[in-house]
């Protein structure tokens, strides 16, 4: 996993409408949440509605939110740009949802699954990398975002973020054939 305290790796990626977004777009934010996600993973599908509300709530508090889809959409067409646009509309995402077609950004962030969450402070140093909460498909625990919520709230209140951080659980990133990094599960 990317070590806590690591500066946010730079990125410049297109969204499905071909607008280019980079790390610099979030320079003035109090915090930055980077989410590796996709459209088809059951773990992502499980939290899409709550994630949309969560992101909107925290964006109003000065947290920048960006999602990155690094899946190989040639092999997994549900993760195509057209389907990303449909998800943005269906769930009302208020955050940028970007395409990492060559998967370099996922590798730089050492992302391994969807969803995977990285929270950076105002100086863009990593303070949290882990799960949204303990809810999983079929475990009957409500989706609340409690783990991530606690981390963001601590950061926004100039408190230390808890050191005990549970790794995210989900679907492996769908790597381009032969391109999976050594850290991939």
Secondary structure, DSSP 8 states (H G I E B T S, - for coil): ---TT-B----EEEETTS-EEEGGGGTT-SEEEEEE--SS-HHHHHHHHHHHHHHHHHHTTTEEEEEEE-S-TTT-GGGSHHHHHHHHHHHT--SEEEE-TT-HHHHHHT--EESEEEEE-TT-BEEEEE-S-S--TTS------HHHHHHHHHHHTT----S-------EE----TT---TT--
